[in-house]
Amino acid sequence: MKSNKIKEYRRKANLTQEELGVKIGMSQEAVAQYESGSRTPNIFIALRISKALGASLESIFAPWISRIEIIKIRIEIKRGER
């Protein structure tokens, strides 16, 4: 993933990488990799990250995650398909 704003939003939330990792059930190392772009979170981890940071998926991950994909996933989650 070339561009994300995880670090920016994490800092706004006044969280360390370790604290965010605990909130999303991942290690500090994984958070660091997501922030640097050396590792790409799957959509479910991306949802956890956005919820933990109090921000929308679009604001953190656009254009990596298309708006259409986000809408589709939210519908599936509401239906209990995921």
Secondary structure, DSSP 8 states (H G I E B T S, - for coil): -----HHHHHHHTT--HHHHHHHHT--HHHHHHHHHTSS---HHHHHHHHHHHT--HHHHHTTTS-HHHHHHHHHHHHHT--
